[in-house]
């Protein structure tokens, strides 16, 4: 029997996505399947500005997080490392930036 590995935020979510929020910001959204999953994603001791800063190599003070319990959604925004469509931009739409967040293992219960 193959090992499945730890449960990730992506496993608990209906959708995890990322996109540009203008040419200089990235926004990511975790659409959790239910209140239990939202409770994990919204837990500030687990997912917070420091965690996001570590995943994306950005300044913790520039990470903005919004927890929307009525929708079971956590929204995260931070400055892009390079401006959209600049010479070193490798993801012009920021459509691949959600992967490290989706792969983040959740604490064992």
C-alpha positions as CSV (number, residue, x, y, z in Angstrom):
1,X,0.0,0.0,0.0
2,X,1.4,3.4,-1.0
3,X,1.9,6.2,1.5
4,X,-0.3,9.2,0.9
5,X,1.7,11.7,2.9
6,X,0.3,14.4,5.2
7,X,-3.0,16.2,4.6
8,X,-2.4,19.6,2.9
9,X,-4.4,22.8,2.7
10,X,-5.2,21.9,-0.9
11,X,-6.7,18.6,0.3
12,X,-9.2,20.5,2.5
13,X,-10.0,23.1,-0.1
14,X,-12.6,23.2,-2.8
15,X,-10.2,25.5,-4.7
16,X,-6.9,27.2,-4.1
17,X,-6.0,29.9,-6.6
18,X,-3.7,32.8,-7.2
19,X,-3.9,35.8,-9.5
20,X,-2.6,39.3,-10.0
21,X,-4.1,42.1,-8.0
22,X,-2.7,44.7,-10.3
23,X,0.8,44.7,-11.7
24,X,2.6,44.8,-8.4
25,X,0.5,42.5,-6.0
26,X,-0.4,38.8,-5.9
27,X,-3.7,37.6,-4.3
28,X,-4.3,34.0,-3.3
29,X,-7.6,32.5,-2.1
30,X,-8.4,29.4,-0.2
31,X,-12.0,28.3,-0.7
32,X,-12.4,25.7,2.0
33,X,-14.9,22.8,1.6
34,X,-16.5,23.2,5.0
35,X,-16.3,25.0,8.4
36,X,-13.9,22.4,9.7
37,X,-11.4,23.1,6.9
38,X,-11.9,26.8,7.3
39,X,-11.2,26.5,11.0
40,X,-7.8,25.1,10.1
41,X,-7.0,27.6,7.4
42,X,-8.2,30.5,9.5
43,X,-6.2,29.5,12.6
44,X,-3.7,32.3,13.1
45,X,-1.4,30.0,15.0
46,X,-1.1,27.8,11.8
47,X,-1.5,30.1,8.8
48,X,-0.4,33.6,9.4
49,X,1.8,36.4,7.9
50,X,5.0,34.8,9.1
51,X,4.1,31.4,7.4
52,X,3.2,33.1,4.1
53,X,6.4,35.2,4.3
54,X,8.4,32.0,4.7
55,X,6.7,30.3,1.8
56,X,7.1,33.1,-0.6
57,X,10.2,35.0,0.5
58,X,8.4,38.2,1.1
59,X,8.5,40.7,4.0
60,X,6.1,39.6,6.8
61,X,4.9,43.1,7.3
62,X,3.7,43.4,3.7
63,X,1.5,40.3,3.9
64,X,-2.2,41.0,4.2
65,X,-4.7,38.3,5.3
66,X,-8.4,38.4,5.2
67,X,-10.5,35.6,6.9
68,X,-14.1,35.5,5.7
69,X,-16.0,33.0,7.9
70,X,-19.3,33.5,6.2
71,X,-17.8,32.1,2.9
72,X,-15.2,29.7,4.4
73,X,-12.5,31.7,2.5
74,X,-9.1,32.9,3.5
75,X,-7.6,35.6,1.2
76,X,-3.9,36.5,1.2
77,X,-2.2,39.3,-0.7
78,X,1.5,40.4,-0.9
79,X,3.7,42.4,-3.3
80,X,5.0,40.5,-6.4
81,X,8.8,40.0,-6.3
82,X,9.0,41.6,-9.7
83,X,6.4,43.7,-11.6
84,X,4.0,42.0,-14.0
85,X,5.5,41.4,-17.4
86,X,8.9,42.8,-16.4
87,X,12.0,41.1,-17.8
88,X,12.3,38.7,-14.9
89,X,8.6,37.8,-14.5
90,X,8.2,34.1,-14.9
91,X,4.4,34.0,-14.2
92,X,2.8,36.9,-15.8
93,X,-0.7,36.2,-14.4
94,X,0.6,34.8,-11.0
95,X,-1.5,31.8,-11.8
96,X,1.0,29.3,-10.4
97,X,1.8,31.1,-7.1
98,X,-0.8,29.2,-5.1
99,X,1.1,25.9,-5.3
100,X,3.3,26.3,-2.2
101,X,0.2,27.4,-0.2
102,X,-1.8,24.4,-1.4
103,X,1.0,22.0,-0.6
104,X,1.3,23.3,3.0
105,X,0.8,20.4,5.4
106,X,-1.9,20.9,8.0
107,X,-1.3,20.1,11.7
108,X,-2.1,16.5,12.7
109,X,-5.3,16.3,14.8
